[in-house]
Amino acid sequence: MEALEVFFEIHSGLDREAPGGDRYTRQAFEMLPEMDRPRILDIGCGPGASTMELARLSNGHVTGLDLHQPFLDQLSKRIDEAGLSDRVEAVNGSMFDLDFPAESLDVLWAEGSIYIIGFEKGLREWRSLLRPGGCLVASEATWFRPEPPKEIRDFWKAGYPGIGTIPENLERAAACGYRQIGLFTLPEDAWWVGYYNHVEKRVQALRKKYADEPEALAVLDEEIMEIELYRKYSQWYGYVFFVLQKT
Ligand SMILES: C[S@@+](CC[C@H](N)C(=O)[O-])C[C@H]1O[C@@H](n2cnc3c(N)ncnc32)[C@H](O)[C@@H]1O
């Protein structure tokens, strides 16, 4: 079994693919200026939990965009079940090459996904898609304090060296042409209830299935290592919602 297949076996059919929850999507949305029928793009939407919540919160048109078709299929099913296909769509595309006209969007949304392109690069490259005064909301892994212990610093250095502190990310946002209109930290509960508890359960089940396959077990171990590091160092980092407006 290929490592990537095992990875997607762990991650298929989950409600969401990053820490979060509908109430936090709502909390961030309520920080935005009022908008009538906004055009919203949910970038790296995964199975589309936030896409669906944004559709319920707004009366606008919401596009969920991702590269992984099985996640988009999951979102399409949710859209059909909710009877929202007239104003919500699932689109296969890359955040590195967003094919939308300049200034055509009111809101760009990215929960746990902007790190893929990098916080600063995403802010800079996506900005032209926003109409003047449009908003960008991103939840981003962020240090809560400087000088983290070596073990967790090394983990992030290998996985996402661009991780910054809140002041650093706000400075980056200002330099890229955004002002802060809101900010909050996801509570630890949102990591466990929203995401890690489900991943842990999956991993436990798959350990039996792959008991004799060391390569597959290594993928499972890696997932558990990430979770254990969060358990140990959750005082040092977490997800911060940055609610920004184009200046
Ligand atoms: C950590 S998950 C977060 C998913 C979702 N926002 C959520 O909170 O459930 C990151 C997502 O980004 C997607 N992704 C990875 N590379 C991408 C790219 N180049 N363009 C668009 N999406 C991408 C992955 O398929 C995955 O669904």
The ligand as an SDF file (V2000), in Angstrom:
LIG
                    3D

 27 29  0  0  0  0  0  0  0  0999 V2000
   -5.7110   20.9790    5.9300 C   0  0  0  0  0  0  0  0  0  0  0  0
   -6.8900   20.7740    4.6360 S   0  0  0  0  0  0  0  0  0  0  0  0
   -8.1680   21.9390    5.1030 C   0  0  0  0  0  0  0  0  0  0  0  0
   -9.4600   21.6650    4.3740 C   0  0  0  0  0  0  0  0  0  0  0  0
  -10.6720   22.5240    4.7620 C   0  0  0  0  0  0  0  0  0  0  0  0
  -10.4370   23.9420    4.6210 N   0  0  0  0  0  0  0  0  0  0  0  0
  -11.1560   22.2010    6.1510 C   0  0  0  0  0  0  0  0  0  0  0  0
  -10.9720   23.0460    7.0520 O   0  0  0  0  0  0  0  0  0  0  0  0
  -11.7210   21.1250    6.3280 O   0  0  0  0  0  0  0  0  0  0  0  0
   -6.1130   21.5450    3.2430 C   0  0  0  0  0  0  0  0  0  0  0  0
   -6.8690   21.3620    1.9390 C   0  0  0  0  0  0  0  0  0  0  0  0
   -6.1490   22.0010    0.8920 O   0  0  0  0  0  0  0  0  0  0  0  0
   -6.2600   21.1860   -0.2800 C   0  0  0  0  0  0  0  0  0  0  0  0
   -5.1580   21.5460   -1.2060 N   0  0  0  0  0  0  0  0  0  0  0  0
   -3.8810   21.1040   -1.1950 C   0  0  0  0  0  0  0  0  0  0  0  0
   -3.1780   21.7110   -2.1840 N   0  0  0  0  0  0  0  0  0  0  0  0
   -4.0560   22.5210   -2.8230 C   0  0  0  0  0  0  0  0  0  0  0  0
   -3.9280   23.4060   -3.9370 C   0  0  0  0  0  0  0  0  0  0  0  0
   -2.7820   23.5830   -4.5810 N   0  0  0  0  0  0  0  0  0  0  0  0
   -5.0300   24.0900   -4.3420 N   0  0  0  0  0  0  0  0  0  0  0  0
   -6.2220   23.9220   -3.7040 C   0  0  0  0  0  0  0  0  0  0  0  0
   -6.3840   23.1080   -2.6400 N   0  0  0  0  0  0  0  0  0  0  0  0
   -5.3160   22.4170   -2.2110 C   0  0  0  0  0  0  0  0  0  0  0  0
   -6.2300   19.7800    0.2380 C   0  0  0  0  0  0  0  0  0  0  0  0
   -6.7890   18.8720   -0.6930 O   0  0  0  0  0  0  0  0  0  0  0  0
   -7.0680   19.9190    1.5200 C   0  0  0  0  0  0  0  0  0  0  0  0
   -8.4120   19.7100    1.2490 O   0  0  0  0  0  0  0  0  0  0  0  0
  1  2  1  0
  2  3  1  0
  2 10  1  0
  3  4  1  0
  4  5  1  0
  5  6  1  0
  5  7  1  0
  7  8  2  0
  7  9  1  0
 10 11  1  0
 11 12  1  0
 11 26  1  0
 12 13  1  0
 13 14  1  0
 13 24  1  0
 14 15  1  0
 14 23  1  0
 15 16  2  0
 16 17  1  0
 17 18  1  0
 17 23  2  0
 18 19  1  0
 18 20  2  0
 20 21  1  0
 21 22  2  0
 22 23  1  0
 24 25  1  0
 24 26  1  0
 26 27  1  0
M  CHG  2   2   1   9  -1
M  END
$$$$
